[in-house]
Amino acid sequence: MKSLPVHAAQRSLAASAAPALLMGLVAPALLAFSALLPRPALAAEGGATPEQAVAMVKKGVAFIKKEGKDKGYSEISVKGGQFSFEDLYLVVYGLDGTVHAHGANIKMVGKNLIELKDVDGKAFVKERVELGKAKPSFWQDYKFTNPENKKIEPKSMYCERLEDTVVCGGIYK
């Protein structure tokens, strides 16, 4: 077996190390550059997505239709139950603004919140029930307290009308 001269072995080693060295220098630069690129606002980091909100609302509507209002509202109001996921939970409002089910705060059930406003003064419950009267499904934007971090954040709520109620689930942006 013929051995290579030392300088040829060094060139061979340097050539095989070059791609790794190049990636070690280029990858961090690419990562830093990609952080500057615009990204669509989908959901808060670690939070539910719009698709998950729509799926959860549809699941809740189907459950209420199958099991009835009493069992449906009760099940939706179980904090951490099958109608909760990360920062996503369901709420059911009557078209008069009364809460029938609330997946994050059982104390809201039975209260009429028609005049409730967000931090910007938006009467979001009134708007929600008006949209519910006018449309079979819709998205609504407002600001609300994120149950995971307790901060007021922009929220998008997906709702579907079910008889004289709207069943809603939202994501934080």
N, C-alpha and C positions, 0 to 999 in steps of 0.2 A: 504494500500500500504506500503510495507516494504522499508525502506530507506537503502541504502548501507552505510557501514562504510566509513568514510572520506578517508582512505587510498585506498580503492577499487575504489572510484570515481576518485581519482587522477590518479590511474593506468589506468582506462578506458579513461580518458581525455588524458593522455600521449600517450597511444596506438593509439588513433585516430589522434593525432597531429604528430606522428612520420613520416608518409608518406610525409606530407607537408614539415616538417623540412628536411627530406632526399632530397626531390626534390629541396628545396631551396639551398642545398649545392652541389648537384650533377649536376643540370642543368647548372649553370655557368661554371663548369669544363668541361662538355661535349661541350658546346658552344665554349669555348676557344680552346679545342682540335680540334674541327671540322674546325676551322679557319686555322689550320696548314695543313690540308689535301689538296692534289693537286686537282685542279678543271680544267676542260677543258676551254679554252678561246673561248667563244661564241660571245660575243659582249661587247662593253663598257657598264659600269653600266648605266642603264636607256636608253640604245640605242636599235636600232633594232637588230633582230636576223637574222642569215643566211636564215632561212625559210621565213622570211618577205621580205628579199631582193629578193629572187627567185620569190616569189609571186608578188611583185611589178613590177619586170621586165616583167614577163609574162602578167600582166595586161596592162603594157605600150605597149608591142608588139601587143597585141590583139586590143588595142585602135587605134594604128596607122594603123593596117590592116583594121579595120572597118571604121574609120573616115578619113583616108588619112594622108599623111605626114604633110601638112600645119597645119591642126587642131590638129593632134597628137603632133607635135613639140611645137606648141603654148601652148597647155594644159600642157605638161610636164614642160615647162619653167615657169609656174606659181609658184612662191615661196609660199610654204604653201598650195598648191592645192592638188588635189586628188592623185598626184604622189609624195607626200612627207609625211613622217611619222617620227617624232622624228628627229634623225640624218640621216635618209635614204631619198634620193632623186634620181631621175633618170637623166642620161645624155645620149645623143645620139651623137655618133661620126661617121662621114663618114670614109670609109676605107682609106682615104687620111690624116686623122687626124683633119679634120675640125669639129668643134662643131656645131651640128644642133639644139640641145636643151640642156638646163642646168637648173635643178630644184633648184639650190642654187645661181647661179650667171648669170643672163641674159646677162651681159656684155661679157660673153665668147662666146655667139652665134655668128657664122660667122667667128670666129678666127681659124686658123690652129695651133694646139698645138702639132704637131708631134714631135717637139724637146724638149718639156717640160720635166723636170726632177724633181724627188723628192729630199729631203734633202740628200739622200745617193748617188745621181747621177744617179739613175735609170730612163731611158727614158720610163716612164710607158705608155705614150700615143702611142708611136711607138710600144711597146710590145703589147699593147691592140689591136691595129689594125692588127698586124701580127697574133696574136692569133685568131682574128675575121675572118681573111682570111682562116685560117687553120682549125678552129673548129666551130661547130654550137653553142656551149655554153661552158663556161669556168669560172673559178675563177682566179683572179689575185691579188697578194699582193704587196703593196707599202706603202709609208707614205704620209699622206695628212692632211691638216688642218680640224679639226672637226668643223663644223659650229656652234655647240652648245657651246663649251667651248673655241674655237679659238686656241687650242693647236694642234701641229703636232703629229699625232698618227698613229700607224700601221692601215692599212685599207685593207679589202678584198672586191674586187669588183666582183660581178656576172654579166656576160654579155651574151647576145644572139645575134647572127647575124640575121639581118633582111635585106634582099637584099644587098645593098651596104653600110650598116651601122651596128654598134653594139649598142645595147640598154643595158645600164648598171645601176646597183644600188649597193651601197656598205654599208658595216657595219664597224664600228670602233671597234677595239679589246681592 
